């Protein structure tokens, strides 16, 4: 997969994801991981990385245990994105994210950005 460079807010969100990936799962609250993923998706949107944002938002939309507030934000952001891009991108993102484990999604995002989880 192609690596991409992110700036400012995206760097902060990516640093949070990397730190979370290195922690023991028992030490990390699932909501913190989801919040960092949402921040990363928003940062990707700001950089025009719509596929990565769509993948992340689609994952969050179906993530088990996601807070109602964050699910609402993810769904609204995904709907807004869907109104601006080809609907096929959203369909592909939803199919991609369906049933994906949290750790798998986290590793996918870090791999996309060229970072390692260990």
N, C-alpha and C positions, 0 to 999 in steps of 0.2 A: 504494500500500500504506500501511496505517496505520503511523504512527510510534509508538513506545512508549518510555517512560522507564524506565531501569534504575538500580538503586542499588548501592552498594558493590562486592561481588565482580563483579557484572555489568559495572560501569563499568570495572573493571580489565581484564576479559577483552575488552571492547569496545575499550578503548584499545589493547590488544595487537593486535587485528585491524586497527584503523585504521593503526597504525604499520607493520604488515606490508604492508598494501595500498599504502602509500606507498613502500615499499622496492623496489629493483630485485629481480626474481625471483632473479637469480643470487646476491644477497647473503643471501637468506633460505632457511634450511633448511626443506624441506617438512615435516619432523617438527615444527618450531616452529609452523608454520601450523596443522597438525592439532591440536597440543596447545592452542593458543589457541582453536580452534574447539570443542574438547571442553570447555574451561573455560567458554566462552560458553554451550554447551548446558546444562551443569550449572547455571549461574547463571539461565538461562531457566526451568529446572525449578523452581528455588527461588522464582521469581516467579510461577509458574503459567502460563507461556507455553509450553504443551505442544506446540502446532503447530510453533513455531520450533525448540524442542528436538528434536522428532521429525524435522523436516527435516534438521537439522544432524547428528544421530546417524545417520540413514539414509545421509546422504552419507558420513560417516566409515566406516560399516560396509562400504562398497564402494570406498573410496578406494584408488587404487593406491599401493603403497609405504608404506602405514601400518604402523607398528611392530606387532608381535604383541601387545605389552602394551596399547597404546592401542586396537587393534582389539577386544581382549577386553573392555576397559572400556566401549567404545562399545556393543558388542553386549549386554553385561550391563545397561547402563543403558537401552538401547532395549527389551530384554525386560522389564525392571521397569516401564518406562513402559507398555508394551503390556498388562501385566496390570492396569493401573489406569485405562486410558482405552479408548475405543471402538477396536476393532481397525482400523476403516476409516481412522482417522487415520494409523496406522502404514503401512497399505497405500498410502495417498496419498503419504506421505512417501517411501516406497521408490520409488514410480513417479516422483516429482518428482526425486529425487536420482540416478536411474539414468543413468549415462553423463555426468553433469554434470562439467564441468571445474572444477578448483580455483579458478581466478580468477573464474569465473561464480558459484560458491557464495559466495566471499568478497564479491563485489559485491552479491549478494542479501542477505546478512546486514547489510552496512553500509547498504544502501538501506532495509531494514526499520527500522533504527534511526535513519534520518534523517541518516546521515553520508555523506560523499563519500570516494571513494578517491583523489582527487587534491588 
